[in-house]
Amino acid sequence: MRNEVGLYVDAQDRLWGVENGRDYLSDPDFGGDIHGDNPGEEINVVDGNGATSYGYPFCYSEFSIPGGKGPGTEWADPSLEPALR
């Protein structure tokens, strides 16, 4: 996770976090700068079950990218070496 800016513990004792996504996000596969229309902010639940890695800094979540696959799709960071994608 990156920069959780809001935290909440619910009645089931789960921790929820609101996350600011990446700044200056650019992906040449989608025409370059995609940050303005694709802020990639997320709400995460940290409950001890399931994922322990939420992607940052290796991937980003799609919100609205022309030619993308739809909200919530995870994409590898294009600036990573190909072996890490």
MODELLER restraints for C-alpha pairs under 7 A, 6 or more apart:
rsr = mdl.restraints
at = mdl.atoms
rsr.add(forms.Gaussian(group=physical.xy_distance, feature=features.Distance(at['CA:1:A'], at['CA:54:A']), mean=5.42, stdev=0.5))
rsr.add(forms.Gaussian(group=physical.xy_distance, feature=features.Distance(at['CA:1:A'], at['CA:56:A']), mean=5.90, stdev=0.5))
rsr.add(forms.Gaussian(group=physical.xy_distance, feature=features.Distance(at['CA:2:A'], at['CA:19:A']), mean=6.26, stdev=0.5))
rsr.add(forms.Gaussian(group=physical.xy_distance, feature=features.Distance(at['CA:2:A'], at['CA:20:A']), mean=6.78, stdev=0.5))
rsr.add(forms.Gaussian(group=physical.xy_distance, feature=features.Distance(at['CA:2:A'], at['CA:56:A']), mean=6.51, stdev=0.5))
rsr.add(forms.Gaussian(group=physical.xy_distance, feature=features.Distance(at['CA:3:A'], at['CA:19:A']), mean=5.71, stdev=0.5))
rsr.add(forms.Gaussian(group=physical.xy_distance, feature=features.Distance(at['CA:3:A'], at['CA:20:A']), mean=5.83, stdev=0.5))
rsr.add(forms.Gaussian(group=physical.xy_distance, feature=features.Distance(at['CA:4:A'], at['CA:17:A']), mean=5.68, stdev=0.5))
rsr.add(forms.Gaussian(group=physical.xy_distance, feature=features.Distance(at['CA:4:A'], at['CA:18:A']), mean=5.39, stdev=0.5))
rsr.add(forms.Gaussian(group=physical.xy_distance, feature=features.Distance(at['CA:4:A'], at['CA:19:A']), mean=4.36, stdev=0.5))
rsr.add(forms.Gaussian(group=physical.xy_distance, feature=features.Distance(at['CA:4:A'], at['CA:20:A']), mean=6.57, stdev=0.5))
rsr.add(forms.Gaussian(group=physical.xy_distance, feature=features.Distance(at['CA:5:A'], at['CA:18:A']), mean=5.72, stdev=0.5))
rsr.add(forms.Gaussian(group=physical.xy_distance, feature=features.Distance(at['CA:5:A'], at['CA:19:A']), mean=5.91, stdev=0.5))
rsr.add(forms.Gaussian(group=physical.xy_distance, feature=features.Distance(at['CA:6:A'], at['CA:17:A']), mean=5.55, stdev=0.5))
rsr.add(forms.Gaussian(group=physical.xy_distance, feature=features.Distance(at['CA:6:A'], at['CA:18:A']), mean=5.05, stdev=0.5))
rsr.add(forms.Gaussian(group=physical.xy_distance, feature=features.Distance(at['CA:7:A'], at['CA:15:A']), mean=6.89, stdev=0.5))
rsr.add(forms.Gaussian(group=physical.xy_distance, feature=features.Distance(at['CA:7:A'], at['CA:16:A']), mean=5.60, stdev=0.5))
rsr.add(forms.Gaussian(group=physical.xy_distance, feature=features.Distance(at['CA:7:A'], at['CA:17:A']), mean=4.60, stdev=0.5))
rsr.add(forms.Gaussian(group=physical.xy_distance, feature=features.Distance(at['CA:7:A'], at['CA:18:A']), mean=6.61, stdev=0.5))
rsr.add(forms.Gaussian(group=physical.xy_distance, feature=features.Distance(at['CA:8:A'], at['CA:15:A']), mean=5.74, stdev=0.5))
rsr.add(forms.Gaussian(group=physical.xy_distance, feature=features.Distance(at['CA:8:A'], at['CA:16:A']), mean=5.11, stdev=0.5))
rsr.add(forms.Gaussian(group=physical.xy_distance, feature=features.Distance(at['CA:8:A'], at['CA:17:A']), mean=6.58, stdev=0.5))
rsr.add(forms.Gaussian(group=physical.xy_distance, feature=features.Distance(at['CA:9:A'], at['CA:15:A']), mean=4.59, stdev=0.5))
rsr.add(forms.Gaussian(group=physical.xy_distance, feature=features.Distance(at['CA:9:A'], at['CA:16:A']), mean=6.21, stdev=0.5))
rsr.add(forms.Gaussian(group=physical.xy_distance, feature=features.Distance(at['CA:14:A'], at['CA:45:A']), mean=6.82, stdev=0.5))
rsr.add(forms.Gaussian(group=physical.xy_distance, feature=features.Distance(at['CA:14:A'], at['CA:46:A']), mean=6.24, stdev=0.5))
rsr.add(forms.Gaussian(group=physical.xy_distance, feature=features.Distance(at['CA:14:A'], at['CA:47:A']), mean=5.00, stdev=0.5))
rsr.add(forms.Gaussian(group=physical.xy_distance, feature=features.Distance(at['CA:15:A'], at['CA:45:A']), mean=5.80, stdev=0.5))
rsr.add(forms.Gaussian(group=physical.xy_distance, feature=features.Distance(at['CA:15:A'], at['CA:46:A']), mean=5.11, stdev=0.5))
rsr.add(forms.Gaussian(group=physical.xy_distance, feature=features.Distance(at['CA:15:A'], at['CA:47:A']), mean=6.30, stdev=0.5))
rsr.add(forms.Gaussian(group=physical.xy_distance, feature=features.Distance(at['CA:16:A'], at['CA:43:A']), mean=6.97, stdev=0.5))
rsr.add(forms.Gaussian(group=physical.xy_distance, feature=features.Distance(at['CA:16:A'], at['CA:44:A']), mean=5.57, stdev=0.5))
rsr.add(forms.Gaussian(group=physical.xy_distance, feature=features.Distance(at['CA:16:A'], at['CA:45:A']), mean=4.41, stdev=0.5))
rsr.add(forms.Gaussian(group=physical.xy_distance, feature=features.Distance(at['CA:16:A'], at['CA:46:A']), mean=6.04, stdev=0.5))
rsr.add(forms.Gaussian(group=physical.xy_distance, feature=features.Distance(at['CA:17:A'], at['CA:43:A']), mean=5.67, stdev=0.5))
rsr.add(forms.Gaussian(group=physical.xy_distance, feature=features.Distance(at['CA:17:A'], at['CA:44:A']), mean=5.18, stdev=0.5))
rsr.add(forms.Gaussian(group=physical.xy_distance, feature=features.Distance(at['CA:17:A'], at['CA:45:A']), mean=6.43, stdev=0.5))
rsr.add(forms.Gaussian(group=physical.xy_distance, feature=features.Distance(at['CA:18:A'], at['CA:42:A']), mean=5.91, stdev=0.5))
rsr.add(forms.Gaussian(group=physical.xy_distance, feature=features.Distance(at['CA:18:A'], at['CA:43:A']), mean=4.61, stdev=0.5))
rsr.add(forms.Gaussian(group=physical.xy_distance, feature=features.Distance(at['CA:18:A'], at['CA:44:A']), mean=6.47, stdev=0.5))
rsr.add(forms.Gaussian(group=physical.xy_distance, feature=features.Distance(at['CA:19:A'], at['CA:41:A']), mean=5.54, stdev=0.5))
rsr.add(forms.Gaussian(group=physical.xy_distance, feature=features.Distance(at['CA:19:A'], at['CA:42:A']), mean=5.20, stdev=0.5))
rsr.add(forms.Gaussian(group=physical.xy_distance, feature=features.Distance(at['CA:19:A'], at['CA:43:A']), mean=6.23, stdev=0.5))
rsr.add(forms.Gaussian(group=physical.xy_distance, feature=features.Distance(at['CA:20:A'], at['CA:41:A']), mean=4.94, stdev=0.5))
rsr.add(forms.Gaussian(group=physical.xy_distance, feature=features.Distance(at['CA:21:A'], at['CA:39:A']), mean=6.19, stdev=0.5))
rsr.add(forms.Gaussian(group=physical.xy_distance, feature=features.Distance(at['CA:21:A'], at['CA:40:A']), mean=4.90, stdev=0.5))
rsr.add(forms.Gaussian(group=physical.xy_distance, feature=features.Distance(at['CA:21:A'], at['CA:41:A']), mean=4.61, stdev=0.5))
rsr.add(forms.Gaussian(group=physical.xy_distance, feature=features.Distance(at['CA:22:A'], at['CA:40:A']), mean=6.93, stdev=0.5))
rsr.add(forms.Gaussian(group=physical.xy_distance, feature=features.Distance(at['CA:23:A'], at['CA:35:A']), mean=6.86, stdev=0.5))
rsr.add(forms.Gaussian(group=physical.xy_distance, feature=features.Distance(at['CA:24:A'], at['CA:35:A']), mean=5.80, stdev=0.5))
rsr.add(forms.Gaussian(group=physical.xy_distance, feature=features.Distance(at['CA:25:A'], at['CA:33:A']), mean=6.02, stdev=0.5))
rsr.add(forms.Gaussian(group=physical.xy_distance, feature=features.Distance(at['CA:25:A'], at['CA:34:A']), mean=5.84, stdev=0.5))
rsr.add(forms.Gaussian(group=physical.xy_distance, feature=features.Distance(at['CA:25:A'], at['CA:35:A']), mean=4.87, stdev=0.5))
rsr.add(forms.Gaussian(group=physical.xy_distance, feature=features.Distance(at['CA:26:A'], at['CA:32:A']), mean=4.96, stdev=0.5))
rsr.add(forms.Gaussian(group=physical.xy_distance, feature=features.Distance(at['CA:26:A'], at['CA:33:A']), mean=4.19, stdev=0.5))
rsr.add(forms.Gaussian(group=physical.xy_distance, feature=features.Distance(at['CA:26:A'], at['CA:34:A']), mean=5.46, stdev=0.5))
rsr.add(forms.Gaussian(group=physical.xy_distance, feature=features.Distance(at['CA:26:A'], at['CA:35:A']), mean=6.81, stdev=0.5))
rsr.add(forms.Gaussian(group=physical.xy_distance, feature=features.Distance(at['CA:27:A'], at['CA:33:A']), mean=6.42, stdev=0.5))
rsr.add(forms.Gaussian(group=physical.xy_distance, feature=features.Distance(at['CA:27:A'], at['CA:34:A']), mean=6.78, stdev=0.5))
rsr.add(forms.Gaussian(group=physical.xy_distance, feature=features.Distance(at['CA:27:A'], at['CA:78:A']), mean=6.00, stdev=0.5))
rsr.add(forms.Gaussian(group=physical.xy_distance, feature=features.Distance(at['CA:37:A'], at['CA:64:A']), mean=6.18, stdev=0.5))
rsr.add(forms.Gaussian(group=physical.xy_distance, feature=features.Distance(at['CA:38:A'], at['CA:62:A']), mean=6.34, stdev=0.5))
rsr.add(forms.Gaussian(group=physical.xy_distance, feature=features.Distance(at['CA:38:A'], at['CA:63:A']), mean=5.14, stdev=0.5))
rsr.add(forms.Gaussian(group=physical.xy_distance, feature=features.Distance(at['CA:38:A'], at['CA:64:A']), mean=5.36, stdev=0.5))
rsr.add(forms.Gaussian(group=physical.xy_distance, feature=features.Distance(at['CA:38:A'], at['CA:65:A']), mean=6.55, stdev=0.5))
rsr.add(forms.Gaussian(group=physical.xy_distance, feature=features.Distance(at['CA:40:A'], at['CA:60:A']), mean=6.59, stdev=0.5))
rsr.add(forms.Gaussian(group=physical.xy_distance, feature=features.Distance(at['CA:40:A'], at['CA:61:A']), mean=5.25, stdev=0.5))
rsr.add(forms.Gaussian(group=physical.xy_distance, feature=features.Distance(at['CA:40:A'], at['CA:62:A']), mean=6.04, stdev=0.5))
rsr.add(forms.Gaussian(group=physical.xy_distance, feature=features.Distance(at['CA:40:A'], at['CA:63:A']), mean=6.06, stdev=0.5))
rsr.add(forms.Gaussian(group=physical.xy_distance, feature=features.Distance(at['CA:58:A'], at['CA:76:A']), mean=6.01, stdev=0.5))
rsr.add(forms.Gaussian(group=physical.xy_distance, feature=features.Distance(at['CA:58:A'], at['CA:77:A']), mean=5.47, stdev=0.5))
rsr.add(forms.Gaussian(group=physical.xy_distance, feature=features.Distance(at['CA:59:A'], at['CA:74:A']), mean=6.40, stdev=0.5))
rsr.add(forms.Gaussian(group=physical.xy_distance, feature=features.Distance(at['CA:59:A'], at['CA:75:A']), mean=5.26, stdev=0.5))
rsr.add(forms.Gaussian(group=physical.xy_distance, feature=features.Distance(at['CA:59:A'], at['CA:76:A']), mean=4.27, stdev=0.5))
rsr.add(forms.Gaussian(group=physical.xy_distance, feature=features.Distance(at['CA:59:A'], at['CA:77:A']), mean=4.82, stdev=0.5))
rsr.add(forms.Gaussian(group=physical.xy_distance, feature=features.Distance(at['CA:60:A'], at['CA:74:A']), mean=5.64, stdev=0.5))
rsr.add(forms.Gaussian(group=physical.xy_distance, feature=features.Distance(at['CA:60:A'], at['CA:75:A']), mean=5.41, stdev=0.5))
rsr.add(forms.Gaussian(group=physical.xy_distance, feature=features.Distance(at['CA:60:A'], at['CA:76:A']), mean=6.64, stdev=0.5))
rsr.add(forms.Gaussian(group=physical.xy_distance, feature=features.Distance(at['CA:60:A'], at['CA:77:A']), mean=6.71, stdev=0.5))
rsr.add(forms.Gaussian(group=physical.xy_distance, feature=features.Distance(at['CA:61:A'], at['CA:72:A']), mean=5.46, stdev=0.5))
rsr.add(forms.Gaussian(group=physical.xy_distance, feature=features.Distance(at['CA:61:A'], at['CA:73:A']), mean=5.59, stdev=0.5))
rsr.add(forms.Gaussian(group=physical.xy_distance, feature=features.Distance(at['CA:61:A'], at['CA:74:A']), mean=4.58, stdev=0.5))
rsr.add(forms.Gaussian(group=physical.xy_distance, feature=features.Distance(at['CA:61:A'], at['CA:75:A']), mean=6.33, stdev=0.5))
rsr.add(forms.Gaussian(group=physical.xy_distance, feature=features.Distance(at['CA:62:A'], at['CA:70:A']), mean=6.55, stdev=0.5))
rsr.add(forms.Gaussian(group=physical.xy_distance, feature=features.Distance(at['CA:62:A'], at['CA:71:A']), mean=5.16, stdev=0.5))
rsr.add(forms.Gaussian(group=physical.xy_distance, feature=features.Distance(at['CA:62:A'], at['CA:72:A']), mean=5.30, stdev=0.5))
rsr.add(forms.Gaussian(group=physical.xy_distance, feature=features.Distance(at['CA:62:A'], at['CA:73:A']), mean=5.18, stdev=0.5))
rsr.add(forms.Gaussian(group=physical.xy_distance, feature=features.Distance(at['CA:62:A'], at['CA:74:A']), mean=6.24, stdev=0.5))
rsr.add(forms.Gaussian(group=physical.xy_distance, feature=features.Distance(at['CA:63:A'], at['CA:70:A']), mean=6.62, stdev=0.5))
rsr.add(forms.Gaussian(group=physical.xy_distance, feature=features.Distance(at['CA:63:A'], at['CA:71:A']), mean=4.28, stdev=0.5))
rsr.add(forms.Gaussian(group=physical.xy_distance, feature=features.Distance(at['CA:63:A'], at['CA:72:A']), mean=6.25, stdev=0.5))
rsr.add(forms.Gaussian(group=physical.xy_distance, feature=features.Distance(at['CA:64:A'], at['CA:70:A']), mean=6.58, stdev=0.5))
rsr.add(forms.Gaussian(group=physical.xy_distance, feature=features.Distance(at['CA:64:A'], at['CA:71:A']), mean=6.26, stdev=0.5))
rsr.add(forms.Gaussian(group=physical.xy_distance, feature=features.Distance(at['CA:76:A'], at['CA:85:A']), mean=5.56, stdev=0.5))
